[in-house]
Amino acid sequence: MCWTFKMNLLPKSKQTCKISRLSTSRSGLIAIRKKRSKRQKELSGQYETLTTELEGIRKQKYDLLNGAKLPLEGLSVEGGELTYHGKKWDAMSGSDQLRVSTAIVRALNPRCGFVLLDKLEQMDLRTLREFGAWLQEQGLQAIATRVSTGGECSIIIEDGGRPA
């Protein structure tokens, strides 16, 4: 009888211990969930605050872009993207990209008297002449490359002092 009694007590003792551990674990899990819920609410509030700040900064950036005096007629900002005569950069012709980039460089550093250009073969002769005239109007000299077999390609070295 003793033997049976001990066997019956042992499992009950283990069950009590297991129940006690489960109860403690459950209490611990509930506490962890409460802490996580509180932290989630804090982070959610931070997220909303930072999102509002970010949206404000974006709006300021777009307002600055939209209100900026751009250096070339036809150049504008639409939907946060630079456009020239309504075309986005990747839809512009190569000659328009050269014209726009030169105008932007000129506006960024008006004291610089020259620009380095590559791929002037993207301009036909009429566009090249117009671009040359614009460069002169701006008081700019260009050091440029152009692949061509025509007579428009030459090497000209001049003393090109700019008027003060």
C-alpha positions as CSV (number, residue, x, y, z in Angstrom):
1,M,0.0,0.0,0.0
2,C,2.7,2.4,0.7
3,W,4.2,1.9,-2.6
4,T,1.0,2.7,-4.4
5,F,0.5,5.7,-2.2
6,K,3.9,7.1,-3.1
7,M,3.2,6.5,-6.8
8,N,-0.1,8.4,-6.6
9,L,1.5,11.3,-4.7
10,L,4.4,11.7,-7.0
11,P,2.3,12.4,-10.1
12,K,0.0,14.7,-8.1
13,S,3.1,16.6,-6.8
14,K,4.4,16.9,-10.3
15,Q,1.0,18.0,-11.6
16,T,0.8,20.7,-8.9
17,C,4.3,21.8,-9.7
18,K,3.5,21.9,-13.5
19,I,0.3,23.8,-12.8
20,S,2.2,26.3,-10.7
21,R,4.8,26.8,-13.4
22,L,2.1,27.2,-16.0
23,S,0.4,29.8,-13.9
24,T,3.6,31.7,-13.4
25,S,4.4,31.4,-17.2
26,R,0.9,32.7,-18.0
27,S,1.3,35.6,-15.6
28,G,4.7,36.3,-17.2
29,L,3.2,36.2,-20.7
30,I,0.4,38.5,-19.8
31,A,2.9,41.0,-18.3
32,I,5.1,40.7,-21.5
33,R,2.0,41.3,-23.7
34,K,1.1,44.4,-21.6
35,K,4.6,45.8,-22.0
36,R,4.6,45.1,-25.7
37,S,1.2,46.7,-26.2
38,K,2.4,49.8,-24.3
39,R,5.6,49.9,-26.5
40,Q,3.6,49.4,-29.6
41,K,1.4,52.4,-28.7
42,E,4.5,54.5,-28.0
43,L,6.1,53.5,-31.3
44,S,2.8,54.1,-33.2
45,G,2.7,57.6,-31.8
46,Q,6.3,58.2,-32.8
47,Y,5.6,56.9,-36.3
48,E,2.7,59.3,-36.7
49,T,4.7,62.2,-35.5
50,L,7.7,61.4,-37.7
51,T,5.4,60.8,-40.7
52,T,3.8,64.2,-40.2
53,E,7.2,65.8,-40.0
54,L,8.4,64.0,-43.1
55,E,5.3,65.1,-45.1
56,G,5.9,68.7,-44.0
57,I,9.5,68.5,-45.2
58,R,8.5,67.0,-48.5
59,K,5.9,69.7,-49.0
60,Q,8.5,72.4,-48.3
61,K,10.9,70.7,-50.8
62,Y,8.2,70.6,-53.5
63,D,7.2,74.2,-52.8
64,L,10.8,75.3,-53.1
65,L,11.2,73.4,-56.4
66,N,7.9,74.7,-57.8
67,G,8.8,78.3,-56.8
68,A,12.4,78.2,-57.9
69,K,13.6,80.5,-60.7
70,L,14.9,78.0,-63.2
71,P,17.7,79.0,-65.6
72,L,16.1,78.1,-68.9
73,E,12.8,78.9,-70.5
74,G,10.7,75.8,-70.7
75,L,12.4,74.2,-67.7
76,S,10.0,73.4,-64.9
77,V,9.3,71.0,-62.1
78,E,6.2,68.8,-62.4
79,G,5.3,66.3,-59.8
80,G,8.7,66.6,-58.2
81,E,10.5,65.9,-61.5
82,L,12.5,68.2,-63.7
83,T,11.0,68.7,-67.1
84,Y,11.9,70.6,-70.2
85,H,9.1,71.6,-72.5
86,G,7.0,69.0,-70.7
87,K,9.4,66.1,-71.2
88,K,11.1,64.3,-68.3
89,W,14.8,63.8,-68.4
90,D,14.7,60.3,-69.8
91,A,12.3,61.4,-72.6
92,M,14.4,64.4,-73.6
93,S,16.7,64.3,-76.6
94,G,20.4,64.2,-76.0
95,S,20.7,67.8,-77.2
96,D,18.0,69.0,-74.8
97,Q,19.8,67.2,-72.0
98,L,23.0,69.0,-72.9
99,R,21.2,72.3,-73.0
100,V,19.4,71.8,-69.7
101,S,22.5,70.5,-67.8
102,T,24.6,73.4,-69.1
103,A,22.0,75.9,-68.0
104,I,21.8,74.3,-64.5
105,V,25.6,74.3,-64.2
106,R,25.7,77.9,-65.2
107,A,23.0,78.8,-62.6
108,L,24.9,76.9,-59.9
109,N,28.2,78.6,-60.6
110,P,27.7,81.8,-62.6
111,R,31.4,82.8,-62.1
112,C,32.7,79.8,-64.0
113,G,33.4,80.8,-67.5
114,F,33.5,77.5,-69.2
115,V,31.8,74.1,-69.3
116,L,33.1,70.7,-70.5
117,L,30.7,68.9,-72.8
118,D,30.7,65.5,-74.5
119,K,28.6,64.1,-77.3
120,L,27.8,67.3,-79.2
121,E,27.1,65.0,-82.1
122,Q,23.6,64.7,-80.6
123,M,22.9,68.1,-82.0
124,D,22.2,68.8,-85.6
125,L,24.0,71.8,-87.1
126,R,21.2,74.3,-86.6
127,T,20.8,73.2,-82.9
128,L,24.6,73.4,-82.5
129,R,24.7,77.0,-83.8
130,E,21.8,78.0,-81.5
131,F,23.5,76.3,-78.6
132,G,26.8,78.2,-79.5
133,A,24.9,81.5,-79.6
134,W,23.3,80.8,-76.2
135,L,26.8,80.0,-74.8
136,Q,28.0,83.3,-76.1
137,E,25.0,85.1,-74.6
138,Q,25.8,83.5,-71.3
139,G,29.5,84.4,-71.5
140,L,30.4,80.8,-71.5
141,Q,33.1,79.0,-73.3
142,A,32.7,75.3,-74.1
143,I,35.4,72.6,-74.3
144,A,33.5,69.9,-76.1
145,T,33.7,66.7,-78.1
146,R,31.8,66.0,-81.3
147,V,32.2,63.0,-83.6
148,S,31.6,64.1,-87.2
149,T,33.0,64.2,-90.7
150,G,31.6,67.7,-91.4
151,G,33.4,70.9,-91.5
152,E,31.9,72.2,-88.3
153,C,34.5,70.2,-86.3
154,S,37.7,72.1,-85.8
155,I,40.2,73.0,-83.2
156,I,40.0,76.6,-82.2
157,I,42.4,78.1,-79.6
158,E,41.7,81.7,-78.8
159,D,42.5,84.1,-76.0
160,G,38.9,84.2,-74.8
161,G,39.0,86.7,-72.0
162,R,35.6,87.5,-70.6
163,P,34.5,91.1,-70.2
164,A,34.4,92.3,-66.6
